[in-house]
Amino acid sequence: MIKTTSFGGTTKYVLLLFLLFTSLAQAQTVTKTWNDPGSVSVDGNGVYALALPAVSFTGADFATGSVISDINVTIVWAKTDGTCTAPGTGNSFHGETSMRLDGPSVQEPLVPPGTYTGTASIPAVTTTFDQAAGVAPSGTPASGTFLPAGGNLDNFNGSTALGNFTVSVGDNGAGDPLCIDSYQITITAVPGVDTTPPVITCPADTTVECDASTDPVDTGSATATDDTDPSPVITFVDAVVAGTGNNSVITRTWTATDANGNASNCDQIITVVDTTAPVITCPADTT
């Protein structure tokens, strides 16, 4: 509870935190990892030039429509003046290194060129990028948790949690490769706000005789699909315009409504006609 004071000076307690607790209860965190059996060598290819194989977050991980509330990435890597399989001990020019986190709709730099300024070759380090960290990386690469340099991971918040995510890496100078062993992406997601109405399909327009049934079982029913609700509620309302005699036109408006109140509708036209002549009985002939 939060203690508040009204304008009249009366102190009261109100429940304002239940929405926060509900959101936390619905949040899900999933981690996906890519790793190479050896090491991917990146040497002189340019800035962010190589997109590593992607990891995919699917409907098995998060509900459809889920959006990111937090994301971080951990990369295991090295840089050497030798090769990834036979590292050297000379100048590795760490300022050539670039790394970026790529999602379905957002890209954020983690390590722009020039972030690191050290030169000594390094063994593999484990670098985690988290927007809650206190400092960005600099100097000679080291293991630890850091702010992205030049990017902001909070820019992923509110974007889709579903799809392919990867790390793009680059090296600006040949002869001292960047060696990528693995990366790990952790996403925390919450249900998104569903504002998409169901897709509704009306039955075909039809013409019936005036003595025939106009019930949906005889004239057809609408169907609907929705991206979050497997069973939208389908209803209808009839508007009847009377014609001459037994003729009329029924405009049947079908509406599909999902669990979040989003609705769509379509019209079916039922034309009622009287094309059957009366059955007449003549009196008997007479003399």
Long-range contacts (C-beta under 8 A, 24 or more apart in sequence): 23-190, 26-190, 26-191, 27-69, 27-188, 27-189, 27-190, 28-61, 28-62, 28-66, 28-188, 28-189, 28-190, 29-70, 29-186, 29-187, 29-188, 29-189, 30-57, 30-61, 30-62, 30-186, 30-187, 30-189, 31-184, 31-185, 31-186, 31-187, 32-56, 32-57, 32-165, 32-184, 32-185, 33-182, 33-183, 33-184, 33-185, 34-166, 34-182, 34-183, 34-184, 35-76, 35-181, 35-182, 35-183, 36-180, 36-181, 36-182, 38-84, 38-85, 39-78, 39-84, 39-85, 39-179, 39-180, 39-181, 40-84, 40-179, 40-180, 40-181, 41-83, 41-84, 41-177, 41-178, 41-179, 42-169, 42-170, 42-171, 42-177, 42-178, 42-179, 42-180, 43-171, 43-174, 43-175, 43-176, 43-177, 43-178, 44-171, 44-172, 44-173, 44-174, 44-175, 45-170, 45-171, 46-170, 46-171, 46-172, 47-98, 47-112, 47-113, 47-170, 47-172, 48-98, 48-99, 48-100, 48-109, 48-168, 48-169, 48-170, 49-168, 49-169, 49-170, 50-168, 50-169, 50-170, 51-102, 51-166, 51-167, 51-168, 52-166, 52-167, 52-168, 52-169, 52-180, 52-183, 53-166, 54-164, 54-165, 54-166, 55-164, 55-165, 55-166, 55-185, 56-163, 56-164, 56-165, 57-161, 57-162, 57-163, 57-165, 57-187, 58-162, 59-162, 61-161, 61-162, 62-161, 62-162, 62-187, 62-189, 63-191, 63-228, 64-162, 64-227, 64-228, 65-191, 65-192, 65-193, 65-194, 65-227, 65-228, 66-160, 66-161, 66-162, 66-189, 66-190, 66-191, 66-192, 67-157, 67-158, 67-159, 67-160, 67-161, 67-189, 67-190, 67-191, 67-192, 68-103, 68-156, 68-157, 68-158, 68-159, 68-160, 68-161, 68-187, 68-188, 68-189, 69-157, 69-188, 69-189, 69-190, 70-131, 70-157, 70-187, 70-188, 71-101, 71-103, 71-153, 71-156, 71-157, 71-185, 71-186, 71-187, 71-188, 72-128, 72-129, 72-130, 72-131, 72-153, 72-185, 72-186, 73-101, 73-110, 73-128, 73-129, 73-167, 73-183, 73-184, 73-185, 73-186, 74-126, 74-127, 74-128, 74-129, 74-183, 74-184, 74-186, 75-99, 75-110, 75-126, 75-127, 75-128, 75-129, 75-167, 75-180, 75-182, 75-183, 75-184, 76-124, 76-125, 76-126, 76-127, 76-180, 76-181, 76-182, 76-183, 77-124, 77-125, 77-127, 77-141, 77-169, 77-178, 77-179, 77-180, 77-181, 78-121, 78-122, 78-123, 78-124, 78-125, 78-178, 78-179, 78-181, 79-121, 79-122, 79-141, 79-171, 79-176, 79-177, 79-178, 79-179, 80-121, 80-122, 80-176, 80-177, 80-179, 81-121, 81-175, 81-176, 82-121, 83-177, 84-177, 84-179, 87-121, 87-123, 87-179, 88-121, 89-120, 89-121, 90-121, 90-176, 91-119, 91-120, 91-121, 91-176, 92-118, 92-119, 92-120, 92-121, 92-122, 92-176, 93-119, 93-173, 93-176, 94-118, 94-119, 94-122, 94-140, 94-141, 95-172, 96-171, 96-172, 96-173, 96-176, 96-178, 97-141, 97-169, 97-170, 97-171, 97-178, 98-169, 98-170, 98-171, 98-172, 99-167, 99-168, 99-169, 99-170, 100-151, 100-167, 100-168, 100-169, 101-129, 101-148, 101-151, 101-153, 101-156, 101-165, 101-166, 101-167, 101-185, 102-165, 102-166, 102-167, 102-168, 103-156, 103-159, 103-160, 103-163, 103-165, 104-159, 104-160, 104-162, 104-163, 104-164, 104-165, 105-159, 105-160, 106-155, 106-156, 106-159, 107-168, 108-148, 108-151, 108-152, 108-153, 108-155, 108-156, 109-148, 109-149, 109-150, 109-151, 110-148, 110-149, 110-151, 110-167, 111-137, 111-148, 111-149, 111-150, 112-149, 112-150, 113-170, 113-172, 115-149, 115-150, 116-140, 116-141, 121-176, 124-179, 124-181, 129-153, 160-192, 161-187, 161-189, 194-227, 194-228, 194-258, 194-260, 194-262, 195-260, 195-262, 196-226, 196-227, 196-228, 196-262, 197-226, 197-256, 197-258, 197-262, 197-263, 197-264, 198-224, 198-225, 198-226, 198-229, 198-232, 198-256, 198-257, 198-258, 198-262, 198-263, 198-264, 199-224, 199-225, 199-226, 199-256, 199-264, 200-224, 200-234, 200-254, 200-255, 200-256, 200-264, 200-265, 200-266, 201-266, 202-254, 202-266, 202-267, 202-268, 203-268, 204-268, 205-268, 205-269, 205-270, 205-271, 206-268, 206-269, 206-270, 206-271, 207-270, 207-271, 207-272, 207-273, 208-270, 208-271, 208-272, 208-273, 209-272, 209-273, 209-274, 209-275, 209-276, 210-246, 210-247, 210-248, 210-272, 210-273, 210-274, 211-276, 214-250, 214-270, 214-272, 219-252, 219-268, 219-270, 220-268, 221-254, 222-254, 222-256, 222-266, 222-268, 224-256, 224-264, 226-256, 226-258, 226-262, 228-258, 228-259, 228-260, 229-258, 229-259, 229-260, 232-256, 232-257, 232-258, 232-259, 233-257, 233-258, 245-274, 246-272, 246-273, 246-274, 247-272, 247-273, 247-274, 248-272
